[in-house]
């Protein structure tokens, strides 16, 4: 069973590289024993594979509209363009390991393993101790930073990737159709994390600075990669969070609007109605029963 680490950390901009069957693979982000309350609906660009391992707690993950119950010693994989969200049980919130792999979406011609693995868009399974030791070893290397750390991390993360691929390919699974690839690189990771975690205060200028782009270049990048403007991406992130926050009986609609960064509850209500074709009050009545003081 999963065991909670005493040390929680988020490592970003790692840029750890290795190759599988002569195909470049890059690791940009690793989270160790990260507490999870809620992760709103989002997706990643071409060649991006996000692996989550639940250490403790319980909750639900939804991948491409299908919900799965999560518990310690289970893991899930979200592949390119797979819409996924994660919600912890309030009384027993989850902690997790998470690693973000970026794979060249065009594998080498002889890459038999990758050619079979890369079309996978979603996977959920109980671990039974197969990949947990590798997550633990990676976390320890990142924490201790001993001589040879970079080489050791590259080896461990490659072994974790290969272990995951073998687990998935050793069993029958539903292959989802490949989606059309769009130009994306490390910048997509920065943009996705920005909208995922900083939707409340997100601004075009701030994101542009992080990407190293001008505002016009940022808008062009978002349009090329996601087919959406900055405003549309920010609204998408806020509305995804709104639908989850409105399911929390402890929060009033005013509190939800403040949490999302709206200047007034009226502004939030109008935005919510335009996005979902229903106002927040009726959305709550449709899904849950609330005291009148909260709606």
C-alpha positions as CSV (number, residue, x, y, z in Angstrom):
1,X,0.0,0.0,0.0
2,X,1.1,3.6,-0.5
3,X,2.8,5.3,2.3
4,X,2.9,9.1,2.9
5,X,6.4,10.6,2.6
6,X,7.4,13.1,5.3
7,X,8.8,15.3,2.6
8,X,6.5,17.1,0.1
9,X,8.0,19.1,-2.8
10,X,7.3,20.2,-6.3
11,X,10.3,20.3,-8.8
12,X,9.7,22.2,-12.0
13,X,11.9,23.0,-15.0
14,X,14.0,19.9,-14.4
15,X,14.9,19.3,-18.1
16,X,16.0,15.7,-17.5
17,X,16.5,13.9,-20.8
18,X,16.9,10.4,-22.0
19,X,16.0,8.4,-25.1
20,X,13.8,5.3,-25.6
21,X,14.4,3.5,-28.9
22,X,16.3,6.5,-30.2
23,X,13.4,8.8,-29.5
24,X,14.0,11.8,-27.2
25,X,12.1,11.9,-23.9
26,X,12.1,14.8,-21.4
27,X,11.0,15.2,-17.8
28,X,10.0,18.7,-16.9
29,X,8.1,18.3,-13.6
30,X,8.1,16.0,-10.6
31,X,5.9,16.2,-7.5
32,X,6.7,14.3,-4.3
33,X,4.0,13.6,-1.8
34,X,1.9,16.5,-3.1
35,X,-1.4,17.1,-1.2
36,X,-4.4,17.2,-3.6
37,X,-7.6,19.0,-2.8
38,X,-8.8,19.4,-6.4
39,X,-7.3,19.6,-9.8
40,X,-9.6,21.2,-12.3
41,X,-10.4,19.8,-15.8
42,X,-7.5,20.3,-18.1
43,X,-5.5,18.6,-20.8
44,X,-1.9,18.6,-22.1
45,X,-0.4,19.0,-25.5
46,X,1.1,16.5,-28.0
47,X,3.6,14.0,-26.7
48,X,2.7,14.8,-23.0
49,X,2.1,12.0,-20.6
50,X,1.3,12.8,-16.9
51,X,1.6,9.9,-14.5
52,X,0.0,10.1,-11.0
53,X,0.5,7.6,-8.1
54,X,-1.8,7.9,-5.1
55,X,0.2,7.6,-1.9
56,X,-2.6,8.1,0.6
57,X,-6.2,9.2,0.8
58,X,-9.2,8.7,-1.4
59,X,-10.9,10.5,-4.3
60,X,-12.0,10.5,-7.8
61,X,-10.3,11.1,-11.1
62,X,-12.2,11.8,-14.3
63,X,-10.5,11.1,-17.6
64,X,-12.2,11.9,-20.9
65,X,-15.6,11.9,-19.2
66,X,-15.1,8.5,-17.3
67,X,-14.8,8.6,-13.5
68,X,-12.5,6.3,-11.5
69,X,-12.3,5.8,-7.8
70,X,-8.8,6.3,-6.5
71,X,-7.1,4.9,-3.3
72,X,-3.6,4.3,-2.1
73,X,-1.5,2.1,-4.4
74,X,-3.4,3.1,-7.5
75,X,-2.0,5.1,-10.4
76,X,-3.4,6.8,-13.5
77,X,-1.9,8.0,-16.8
78,X,-3.4,11.0,-18.8
79,X,-2.0,11.1,-22.3
80,X,-2.0,13.9,-24.9
81,X,-5.2,16.0,-25.2
82,X,-6.9,13.8,-22.5
83,X,-9.2,16.0,-20.4
84,X,-8.8,15.0,-16.8
85,X,-9.7,16.3,-13.3
86,X,-9.0,15.1,-9.8
87,X,-11.0,15.6,-6.6
88,X,-10.1,14.4,-3.1
89,X,-12.6,13.1,-0.6
90,X,-13.0,15.9,1.9
91,X,-12.5,13.7,5.0
92,X,-9.5,11.8,3.5
93,X,-7.7,14.0,1.0
94,X,-5.2,12.4,-1.3
95,X,-1.4,12.9,-1.6
96,X,0.4,11.8,-4.7
97,X,3.5,11.4,-6.8
98,X,3.3,13.0,-10.2
99,X,5.7,13.0,-13.1
100,X,5.3,14.8,-16.4
101,X,6.9,13.2,-19.5
102,X,7.3,14.9,-22.9
103,X,7.9,12.5,-25.7
104,X,8.7,13.3,-29.3
105,X,5.3,12.6,-30.9
106,X,7.1,11.1,-34.0
107,X,9.1,8.1,-32.7
108,X,12.0,6.6,-34.6
109,X,10.8,4.2,-37.4
110,X,12.0,1.1,-35.5
111,X,10.5,2.1,-32.2
112,X,8.2,-0.8,-31.6
113,X,7.5,-0.2,-27.9
114,X,6.8,3.5,-28.4
115,X,4.7,2.9,-31.4
116,X,2.4,0.8,-29.3
117,X,2.5,2.9,-26.2
118,X,2.1,6.4,-27.5
119,X,-1.5,6.1,-28.8
120,X,-2.6,5.3,-25.2
121,X,-4.7,8.3,-23.9
122,X,-5.7,7.0,-20.5
123,X,-4.8,4.2,-18.0
124,X,-5.9,3.4,-14.4
125,X,-4.6,0.5,-12.4
126,X,-3.5,-0.8,-9.0
127,X,0.2,-0.8,-8.7
128,X,1.0,-3.8,-6.4
129,X,4.4,-2.4,-5.7
130,X,5.7,-2.2,-9.2
131,X,6.4,1.5,-9.7
132,X,6.3,2.9,-6.2
133,X,9.9,2.0,-5.4
134,X,11.0,4.0,-8.5
135,X,9.0,7.1,-7.5
136,X,10.5,6.8,-4.0
137,X,14.0,6.6,-5.4
138,X,13.5,9.6,-7.7
139,X,12.2,11.6,-4.8
140,X,15.2,10.8,-2.7
141,X,17.6,11.7,-5.5
142,X,16.0,15.1,-6.0
143,X,16.0,15.7,-2.2
144,X,19.6,14.7,-1.5
145,X,21.3,16.0,-4.7
146,X,24.3,13.6,-4.3
147,X,27.2,13.5,-6.8
148,X,26.0,11.8,-10.0
149,X,22.4,12.9,-9.3
150,X,21.6,14.0,-12.9
151,X,22.7,10.6,-14.4
152,X,20.9,8.7,-11.6
153,X,17.7,10.6,-12.2
154,X,17.9,10.1,-15.9
155,X,18.3,6.3,-15.3
156,X,15.5,6.1,-12.8
157,X,13.0,8.2,-14.7
158,X,13.7,6.1,-17.9
159,X,13.1,2.9,-15.9
160,X,9.9,4.3,-14.5
161,X,8.7,5.2,-18.1
162,X,9.6,1.8,-19.4
163,X,7.9,0.1,-16.5
164,X,4.8,2.0,-17.1
165,X,4.8,1.2,-20.8
166,X,5.3,-2.5,-20.1
167,X,2.4,-2.5,-17.6
168,X,0.1,-0.9,-20.1
169,X,1.1,-3.0,-23.1
170,X,1.0,-6.4,-21.2
171,X,-2.8,-6.1,-20.8
172,X,-5.6,-5.5,-23.2
173,X,-6.8,-1.9,-23.4
174,X,-9.0,0.3,-25.4
175,X,-7.0,2.4,-27.9
176,X,-8.5,5.8,-28.4
177,X,-8.0,7.5,-31.7
178,X,-5.0,9.7,-32.1
179,X,-5.7,13.3,-32.1
180,X,-4.1,15.7,-34.5
181,X,-0.8,17.0,-33.1
182,X,-0.3,20.7,-32.7
183,X,3.0,22.5,-32.3
184,X,3.9,22.5,-28.6
185,X,7.1,22.3,-26.6
186,X,8.3,23.2,-23.1
187,X,6.2,26.5,-23.4
188,X,3.0,24.4,-23.3
189,X,4.0,23.0,-19.9
190,X,4.5,26.6,-18.5
191,X,1.2,27.7,-20.0
192,X,-0.8,24.7,-18.7
193,X,0.6,25.0,-15.2
194,X,-0.1,28.7,-15.2
195,X,-3.8,28.3,-16.1
196,X,-4.1,25.3,-13.8
197,X,-2.8,26.9,-10.7
198,X,-2.9,30.6,-11.1
199,X,-6.2,31.2,-12.8
200,X,-7.3,33.6,-10.1
201,X,-4.7,36.3,-10.9
202,X,-3.8,35.2,-14.5
203,X,-2.8,38.0,-16.8
204,X,-1.5,38.0,-20.4
205,X,1.5,40.1,-19.4
206,X,2.5,37.8,-16.6
207,X,2.2,34.7,-18.7
208,X,4.2,36.4,-21.5
209,X,7.0,37.2,-19.1
210,X,7.2,33.5,-18.0
211,X,7.2,32.3,-21.6
212,X,9.7,34.9,-22.7
213,X,7.3,36.1,-25.4
214,X,5.6,39.4,-26.2
215,X,1.9,39.5,-25.5
216,X,1.2,39.2,-29.3
217,X,3.5,36.2,-29.5
218,X,1.8,34.6,-26.5
219,X,-1.6,35.0,-28.1
220,X,-0.3,33.5,-31.3
221,X,1.2,30.6,-29.4
222,X,-2.0,29.8,-27.5
223,X,-4.0,30.0,-30.7
224,X,-1.6,27.6,-32.5
225,X,-1.3,25.2,-29.6
226,X,-4.9,25.2,-28.2
227,X,-7.0,27.0,-30.8
228,X,-8.0,29.5,-28.0
229,X,-7.1,33.1,-27.0
230,X,-5.7,34.0,-23.6
231,X,-9.1,35.2,-22.4
232,X,-10.7,31.9,-23.5
233,X,-8.1,29.8,-21.7
234,X,-8.4,31.8,-18.5
235,X,-12.2,31.5,-18.6
236,X,-12.0,27.8,-19.3
237,X,-9.7,27.4,-16.2
238,X,-12.0,29.5,-14.0
239,X,-15.2,27.8,-15.1
240,X,-13.7,24.3,-14.6
241,X,-12.9,25.3,-11.0
242,X,-16.2,27.0,-10.6
243,X,-18.2,23.8,-11.3
244,X,-16.2,22.0,-8.6
245,X,-16.3,24.8,-6.0
246,X,-20.1,25.1,-6.4
247,X,-20.3,21.5,-5.3
248,X,-18.8,22.4,-1.9
249,X,-21.6,23.0,0.5
250,X,-19.3,25.1,2.7
251,X,-18.9,27.9,0.1
252,X,-21.4,30.6,-0.8
253,X,-21.6,31.8,-4.4
254,X,-20.0,35.0,-3.3
255,X,-17.1,33.0,-1.8
256,X,-16.8,31.0,-5.0
257,X,-16.6,34.2,-7.1
258,X,-13.8,35.6,-4.8
259,X,-11.9,32.3,-5.0
260,X,-11.9,32.5,-8.8
261,X,-10.7,36.1,-8.9
262,X,-13.9,37.9,-10.1
263,X,-14.4,41.5,-9.1
264,X,-18.0,40.9,-8.1
265,X,-20.5,38.0,-7.7
266,X,-22.5,39.6,-10.6
267,X,-19.6,39.4,-12.9
268,X,-19.0,35.8,-12.0
269,X,-22.6,34.9,-12.4
270,X,-22.8,36.4,-15.9
271,X,-19.6,34.6,-16.9
272,X,-20.8,31.3,-15.5
273,X,-24.2,31.7,-17.3
274,X,-22.5,32.5,-20.6
275,X,-20.2,29.5,-20.3
276,X,-22.6,26.8,-19.0
277,X,-26.0,28.2,-20.1
278,X,-27.2,28.1,-16.5
279,X,-26.7,30.4,-13.6
280,X,-24.7,29.3,-10.5
281,X,-27.8,29.2,-8.3
282,X,-29.7,26.9,-10.6
283,X,-26.5,24.8,-11.2
284,X,-26.4,24.1,-7.4
285,X,-30.1,23.4,-7.2
286,X,-29.7,20.9,-10.1
287,X,-26.9,19.0,-8.5
288,X,-27.2,19.4,-4.8
289,X,-29.5,20.6,-2.1
290,X,-28.2,23.6,-0.2
291,X,-29.4,25.9,2.5
292,X,-30.8,29.1,1.1
293,X,-28.0,31.1,2.8
294,X,-25.4,29.5,0.5
295,X,-27.1,30.0,-2.9
